[in-house]
Amino acid sequence: MPVWLIYPACAAVMLAPLFLAWLQGAPPRGLLDELASGAGLLAAAIILLEFPLSGRFRLISRKIGMDVTMRWHQRLGRIAVGLALMHPFLYQASRNPPLPWDVTRQFTISWTPETILPGLAAWCLLAVLVGLAISRSDPGRRYHRWRLGHGLSALVLSGLLVWHILAAGRYSADPLLIAFWLALGTVAVLALAKVYLVGPWLRARRPWHVARVRLVADRTWELVLAPEGHEGLRYEAGQFAWLHLGRHAFSVADNPFSIASSPSRGDELRFVIKELGDFTRSLSGIPIGARAYVDGPYGHLTLTGHIAPEIAMIAGGVGIAPMLGLIDELQSANDTRPVTLIYGNRVEEQIVDKERLEILQQTGDLRVIHVLSQPPMGWGGETGVIDRQVLSRNFPDAGQQDRLYILCGPPAMLNSVRSDLLAMGVPKRRILSEAFVYD
């Protein structure tokens, strides 16, 4: 699917219930009553559409990036919450059971337990989902517990929502709209089943094991996985995967990491992981041979579809991981295009593959610029952070050259560098980025 089709496709799904309601030609009601119904229809469509926009579907995230997919998920969620909160308070018509002579429900709102209670429960559960979404950024909360609670709450919410729509909706009594809600509800359930049941079952049939674990920089580890009884993972350099280590394939305790290897180097997968959370602090204790499962590949930080005479890679911290895979792939393909890597860290001890990068710089078309915010005595490289001054010194012709800029690192760094490049005249289409934080 071309990437530009994703946007109108999502808009068509969200607006479909409004269009189907309008096609019915039912007698009009008061303005606020119609706005209330419209808000409810639109909110329901958005909530059910959120399931395939959860980020675990490569057909979507591969086209636009996991970080963009998740921003959609969050922003659409906020819109749905606002519409759902307004929905019951806009109605002005009498709240009574349907009158025998008012078959089109023009003058009354259905007010029976079997129609109202599912909607009320869904309305209250929406507050729970919002609370879970806010608590996601709480550093004291384990992500996999949050994810499981969020998924189960969303599943119950969707069931209550479809029940309320079909039982109480004035317009949803139409066969076409009934079919629409059942189809969209089925898609939501299948999306969850794919993430929590089908996907893990498929991964269980393709296990991996830990082939190597070693410290490669300050609080930064190299983890290498080897396939067991299969050909490995089909991926492109620059992508990432979710890892299950030391747990069964159906566990929700997985973690996303960029792949630091390239497919042309063999079937092993290399990851560069910094000690940050509960899981990453335990890397030193992972035994060789430990069972692992891989969910991937994801991400769009690849060279596929991008034609450029020169490549600039800008990485912060362990955002270097996908760059290492991309450099490997370019070397394997004997690609002679000039490559500039600007690599930012706090101290020199955090530089990953420092010696290897120096060798590649001496023997190939790679130019490496290290940027340290706390440089040692006698440091001869760039200092501070990767800002417009650093970029201008190394890319004085940024606005004139058709160079491809690939960015990976912490979100704050990405936003800053992206803004600086745009201000320097780099076209938006020449900047490829993906946030280092996905969950």
GIWOGI-V120342 format. One record per residue. N is the residue number from 1. RES is the residue in three letters. PSI is psi in degrees with one decimal (NA if undefined). OMEGA is omega as a letter, one per 30 degrees, with the letter a starting at -180 (999 if undefined). NEAR is the number of other C-alpha atoms within 12 Angstrom. Layout:
BEGIN
((N	RES	PSI	OMEGA	NEAR) (N	RES	PSI	OMEGA	NEAR))
END
This chain:
BEGIN
((1	MET	126.0	l	14) (2	PRO	144.0	a	14) (3	VAL	-33.3	a	17) (4	TRP	-18.9	l	13) (5	LEU	-19.5	a	15) (6	ILE	-40.4	a	22) (7	TYR	-53.8	l	19) (8	PRO	-29.6	l	14) (9	ALA	-44.8	l	17) (10	CYS	-42.5	l	26) (11	ALA	-39.1	l	20) (12	ALA	-40.8	l	19) (13	VAL	-42.8	a	30) (14	MET	-37.3	a	32) (15	LEU	-10.5	a	25) (16	ALA	-45.2	a	30) (17	PRO	-33.0	l	38) (18	LEU	-41.6	l	31) (19	PHE	-43.6	l	22) (20	LEU	-34.2	l	28) (21	ALA	-40.4	l	30) (22	TRP	-35.3	a	23) (23	LEU	-23.7	a	16) (24	GLN	-23.9	l	20) (25	GLY	31.6	l	15) (26	ALA	152.4	l	20) (27	PRO	134.4	a	18) (28	PRO	152.2	l	20) (29	ARG	-171.0	l	23) (30	GLY	158.0	a	18) (31	LEU	-46.5	a	14) (32	LEU	-35.9	l	19) (33	ASP	-40.8	l	28) (34	GLU	-37.6	l	31) (35	LEU	-37.0	l	25) (36	ALA	-46.2	l	30) (37	SER	-42.7	a	38) (38	GLY	-41.1	l	36) (39	ALA	-41.0	l	32) (40	GLY	-44.0	l	44) (41	LEU	-44.8	a	43) (42	LEU	-42.2	l	37) (43	ALA	-42.9	a	41) (44	ALA	-42.9	a	52) (45	ALA	-40.8	a	42) (46	ILE	-45.0	a	41) (47	ILE	-43.3	a	46) (48	LEU	-31.3	l	42) (49	LEU	-21.5	a	38) (50	GLU	-26.0	a	40) (51	PHE	-51.7	l	40) (52	PRO	-10.7	l	34) (53	LEU	21.2	a	37) (54	SER	-8.8	l	36) (55	GLY	-10.6	a	34) (56	ARG	19.9	a	36) (57	PHE	109.6	a	29) (58	ARG	-28.1	l	27) (59	LEU	-34.2	a	25) (60	ILE	-53.8	a	32) (61	SER	-28.6	l	34) (62	ARG	-29.5	a	32) (63	LYS	-40.8	a	28) (64	ILE	-5.4	l	32) (65	GLY	141.8	a	34) (66	MET	-40.0	a	37) (67	ASP	-38.6	l	34) (68	VAL	-41.8	l	26) (69	THR	-44.2	a	36) (70	MET	-33.0	l	29) (71	ARG	-40.6	l	23) (72	TRP	-48.6	a	29) (73	HIS	-44.7	a	29) (74	GLN	-44.5	a	27) (75	ARG	-41.8	l	19) (76	LEU	-35.5	l	29) (77	GLY	-41.7	l	33) (78	ARG	-40.6	l	24) (79	ILE	-43.8	a	25) (80	ALA	-40.8	l	34) (81	VAL	-45.5	l	32) (82	GLY	-44.2	l	26) (83	LEU	-41.7	a	29) (84	ALA	-37.2	l	35) (85	LEU	-34.9	l	26) (86	MET	-32.0	a	24) (87	HIS	-54.7	a	29) (88	PRO	-20.7	a	30) (89	PHE	-10.6	a	19) (90	LEU	-21.0	a	22) (91	TYR	135.7	l	26) (92	GLN	-18.5	a	22) (93	ALA	162.4	a	25) (94	SER	140.8	l	18) (95	ARG	92.9	a	22) (96	ASN	161.1	l	21) (97	PRO	153.1	a	22) (98	PRO	131.5	l	24) (99	LEU	142.8	a	17) (100	PRO	-36.2	a	12) (101	TRP	-9.4	a	11) (102	ASP	67.2	a	17) (103	VAL	-22.1	l	18) (104	THR	4.3	a	24) (105	ARG	45.8	a	30) (106	GLN	-29.9	a	30) (107	PHE	-4.9	a	26) (108	THR	157.3	l	27) (109	ILE	129.7	a	33) (110	SER	127.3	a	32) (111	TRP	63.4	l	26) (112	THR	155.5	a	19) (113	PRO	-41.2	a	16) (114	GLU	-15.6	l	19) (115	THR	-36.5	a	28) (116	ILE	-41.5	a	27) (117	LEU	-43.1	l	21) (118	PRO	-38.9	l	27) (119	GLY	-40.7	l	36) (120	LEU	-42.2	l	27) (121	ALA	-42.4	l	25) (122	ALA	-39.5	a	34) (123	TRP	-43.4	l	34) (124	CYS	-38.8	a	22) (125	LEU	-27.9	l	29) (126	LEU	-35.3	l	34) (127	ALA	-36.4	l	25) (128	VAL	-44.0	l	24) (129	LEU	-41.4	l	33) (130	VAL	-43.0	l	27) (131	GLY	-41.1	l	19) (132	LEU	-38.7	l	26) (133	ALA	-39.5	l	29) (134	ILE	-40.5	a	18) (135	SER	-8.8	a	20) (136	ARG	-31.8	a	24) (137	SER	-0.3	l	17) (138	ASP	116.1	a	14) (139	PRO	-17.3	l	14) (140	GLY	-2.9	a	12) (141	ARG	128.9	l	18) (142	ARG	130.8	a	23) (143	TYR	-40.7	a	27) (144	HIS	-31.2	l	23) (145	ARG	-41.3	l	19) (146	TRP	-44.7	a	28) (147	ARG	-44.2	a	29) (148	LEU	-44.4	l	25) (149	GLY	-40.3	l	26) (150	HIS	-43.8	a	30) (151	GLY	-44.8	a	29) (152	LEU	-40.8	l	23) (153	SER	-40.5	l	29) (154	ALA	-37.3	l	36) (155	LEU	-46.4	l	32) (156	VAL	-42.8	l	29) (157	LEU	-44.5	a	35) (158	SER	-39.6	l	40) (159	GLY	-46.3	l	29) (160	LEU	-37.5	a	32) (161	LEU	-49.4	l	42) (162	VAL	-39.3	l	39) (163	TRP	-49.2	a	29) (164	HIS	-41.4	a	34) (165	ILE	-46.4	a	41) (166	LEU	-30.5	a	32) (167	ALA	-34.5	a	28) (168	ALA	-19.8	a	36) (169	GLY	129.3	l	38) (170	ARG	-47.8	a	40) (171	TYR	-25.8	a	37) (172	SER	2.4	l	37) (173	ALA	-12.1	l	26) (174	ASP	137.1	a	25) (175	PRO	-38.9	a	17) (176	LEU	-41.3	a	22) (177	LEU	-33.6	l	29) (178	ILE	-46.8	l	26) (179	ALA	-38.4	l	20) (180	PHE	-48.5	a	32) (181	TRP	-39.9	l	40) (182	LEU	-40.2	l	25) (183	ALA	-44.9	a	19) (184	LEU	-36.8	l	31) (185	GLY	-38.5	l	35) (186	THR	-40.8	l	22) (187	VAL	-41.2	l	25) (188	ALA	-44.9	a	34) (189	VAL	-43.0	l	29) (190	LEU	-33.6	l	22) (191	ALA	-44.4	l	28) (192	LEU	-40.1	l	35) (193	ALA	-38.5	l	22) (194	LYS	-42.1	a	23) (195	VAL	-42.4	a	32) (196	TYR	-17.0	a	27) (197	LEU	-60.1	a	19) (198	VAL	-48.4	l	18) (199	GLY	-50.9	l	27) (200	PRO	-37.4	l	31) (201	TRP	-41.4	l	21) (202	LEU	-38.6	l	19) (203	ARG	-35.0	a	32) (204	ALA	-24.1	l	25) (205	ARG	-5.9	a	22) (206	ARG	69.8	a	25) (207	PRO	162.4	l	33) (208	TRP	167.8	l	36) (209	HIS	157.0	a	32) (210	VAL	119.2	l	33) (211	ALA	-28.0	a	25) (212	ARG	140.4	l	26) (213	VAL	124.7	l	28) (214	ARG	152.3	l	26) (215	LEU	124.6	a	25) (216	VAL	-9.4	l	27) (217	ALA	178.0	a	24) (218	ASP	114.7	l	23) (219	ARG	28.1	a	26) (220	THR	130.6	a	31) (221	TRP	149.8	l	34) (222	GLU	127.4	l	35) (223	LEU	123.9	a	39) (224	VAL	127.4	l	35) (225	LEU	144.1	l	38) (226	ALA	141.1	a	31) (227	PRO	151.3	l	29) (228	GLU	105.6	l	25) (229	GLY	18.7	l	14) (230	HIS	174.1	a	17) (231	GLU	0.4	l	17) (232	GLY	-160.1	a	26) (233	LEU	132.3	l	35) (234	ARG	110.9	a	24) (235	TYR	172.4	l	37) (236	GLU	146.3	l	35) (237	ALA	134.4	a	40) (238	GLY	-10.7	a	46) (239	GLN	176.4	l	47) (240	PHE	171.6	a	49) (241	ALA	159.4	l	35) (242	TRP	133.1	a	32) (243	LEU	137.0	l	42) (244	HIS	117.1	l	33) (245	LEU	125.6	l	36) (246	GLY	15.9	l	27) (247	ARG	165.1	l	24) (248	HIS	164.2	a	23) (249	ALA	-23.4	a	31) (250	PHE	0.2	l	30) (251	SER	143.5	l	29) (252	VAL	1.4	a	30) (253	ALA	69.5	l	28) (254	ASP	165.8	a	34) (255	ASN	140.8	a	33) (256	PRO	132.8	l	38) (257	PHE	141.7	l	42) (258	SER	143.8	l	49) (259	ILE	124.1	a	47) (260	ALA	7.7	l	39) (261	SER	176.0	l	39) (262	SER	149.3	a	35) (263	PRO	-24.5	a	29) (264	SER	-11.6	a	23) (265	ARG	0.1	a	22) (266	GLY	-175.8	a	22) (267	ASP	-2.4	l	23) (268	GLU	149.3	l	30) (269	LEU	129.1	l	47) (270	ARG	135.7	l	40) (271	PHE	144.6	l	47) (272	VAL	116.5	a	42) (273	ILE	130.9	l	42) (274	LYS	142.4	l	36) (275	GLU	110.9	l	23) (276	LEU	-55.5	a	18) (277	GLY	-168.5	a	20) (278	ASP	-44.5	a	18) (279	PHE	-46.8	a	26) (280	THR	-25.0	l	26) (281	ARG	-14.9	a	16) (282	SER	8.4	a	20) (283	LEU	-36.7	a	31) (284	SER	-21.0	a	22) (285	GLY	3.3	a	19) (286	ILE	122.6	a	27) (287	PRO	149.6	l	21) (288	ILE	135.0	a	22) (289	GLY	-5.0	l	21) (290	ALA	142.0	a	27) (291	ARG	142.5	l	28) (292	ALA	156.7	l	39) (293	TYR	144.8	a	41) (294	VAL	126.2	l	49) (295	ASP	106.7	a	45) (296	GLY	-172.6	g	39) (297	PRO	158.3	l	34) (298	TYR	168.3	l	40) (299	GLY	158.2	a	45) (300	HIS	20.5	a	39) (301	LEU	59.6	a	43) (302	THR	167.7	l	42) (303	LEU	-6.7	a	32) (304	THR	128.8	l	21) (305	GLY	0.8	a	15) (306	HIS	116.6	l	20) (307	ILE	121.8	a	16) (308	ALA	142.6	l	23) (309	PRO	-15.1	a	17) (310	GLU	150.3	a	28) (311	ILE	133.6	l	37) (312	ALA	126.0	l	41) (313	MET	129.0	a	48) (314	ILE	115.1	a	49) (315	ALA	145.9	l	42) (316	GLY	124.7	l	44) (317	GLY	-132.5	l	43) (318	VAL	6.0	l	42) (319	GLY	-6.3	l	46) (320	ILE	-22.5	a	44) (321	ALA	-55.9	a	45) (322	PRO	-27.7	l	49) (323	MET	-37.6	l	51) (324	LEU	-40.2	l	40) (325	GLY	-41.2	l	36) (326	LEU	-41.4	l	40) (327	ILE	-42.6	l	44) (328	ASP	-43.7	a	32) (329	GLU	-41.6	l	28) (330	LEU	-40.4	l	33) (331	GLN	-43.0	a	26) (332	SER	-34.3	a	19) (333	ALA	3.8	a	16) (334	ASN	37.7	l	14) (335	ASP	120.7	a	21) (336	THR	8.3	l	19) (337	ARG	138.4	l	22) (338	PRO	136.0	l	24) (339	VAL	128.5	l	35) (340	THR	127.2	l	32) (341	LEU	118.1	l	40) (342	ILE	119.7	a	42) (343	TYR	113.1	a	47) (344	GLY	137.4	l	43) (345	ASN	171.3	l	36) (346	ARG	-51.5	a	24) (347	VAL	165.0	a	28) (348	GLU	-32.4	a	28) (349	GLU	-13.6	l	23) (350	GLN	-4.6	a	33) (351	ILE	123.1	l	38) (352	VAL	136.2	l	38) (353	ASP	39.8	a	28) (354	LYS	-48.5	a	22) (355	GLU	-40.5	a	15) (356	ARG	-40.4	l	19) (357	LEU	-35.4	l	28) (358	GLU	-40.3	l	20) (359	ILE	-44.4	l	15) (360	LEU	-34.5	l	23) (361	GLN	-32.6	a	21) (362	GLN	-27.7	a	13) (363	THR	-12.3	a	13) (364	GLY	-157.9	a	24) (365	ASP	26.7	a	25) (366	LEU	131.2	l	32) (367	ARG	125.8	a	27) (368	VAL	128.3	l	35) (369	ILE	113.3	l	34) (370	HIS	139.1	l	40) (371	VAL	119.9	a	35) (372	LEU	132.5	l	30) (373	SER	-23.6	l	23) (374	GLN	75.3	a	21) (375	PRO	154.4	l	23) (376	PRO	170.9	l	16) (377	MET	135.4	l	11) (378	GLY	10.5	a	10) (379	TRP	130.6	a	16) (380	GLY	-1.9	a	13) (381	GLY	-166.6	l	25) (382	GLU	150.7	l	30) (383	THR	161.9	a	27) (384	GLY	-136.0	l	21) (385	VAL	169.3	l	32) (386	ILE	96.8	a	40) (387	ASP	-170.5	a	33) (388	ARG	-33.3	l	24) (389	GLN	-44.8	l	20) (390	VAL	-44.1	a	26) (391	LEU	-41.1	a	36) (392	SER	-37.4	l	20) (393	ARG	-34.4	a	16) (394	ASN	-20.8	l	27) (395	PHE	66.7	a	33) (396	PRO	-21.0	a	18) (397	ASP	27.4	a	16) (398	ALA	-39.8	a	28) (399	GLY	-15.0	a	23) (400	GLN	-27.4	a	15) (401	GLN	149.2	a	20) (402	ASP	47.3	a	23) (403	ARG	145.3	l	32) (404	LEU	126.7	l	38) (405	TYR	123.5	l	43) (406	ILE	123.3	a	43) (407	LEU	139.0	l	47) (408	CYS	134.7	a	48) (409	GLY	-166.7	l	37) (410	PRO	147.2	a	26) (411	PRO	-40.2	a	22) (412	ALA	-42.2	l	20) (413	MET	-44.4	a	30) (414	LEU	-46.4	a	34) (415	ASN	-41.2	a	23) (416	SER	-48.7	a	24) (417	VAL	-40.4	l	37) (418	ARG	-44.1	l	35) (419	SER	-41.1	l	23) (420	ASP	-42.8	a	26) (421	LEU	-42.4	l	40) (422	LEU	-40.4	l	21) (423	ALA	-25.6	l	19) (424	MET	-0.2	l	24) (425	GLY	8.5	l	24) (426	VAL	126.8	l	29) (427	PRO	145.1	a	22) (428	LYS	-35.8	a	21) (429	ARG	-14.5	a	20) (430	ARG	6.8	a	31) (431	ILE	119.5	a	35) (432	LEU	120.1	a	38) (433	SER	156.5	l	43) (434	GLU	129.5	a	44) (435	ALA	145.7	l	38) (436	PHE	-25.7	l	37) (437	VAL	117.9	a	25) (438	TYR	-23.7	a	33) (439	ASP	NA	999	30))
END
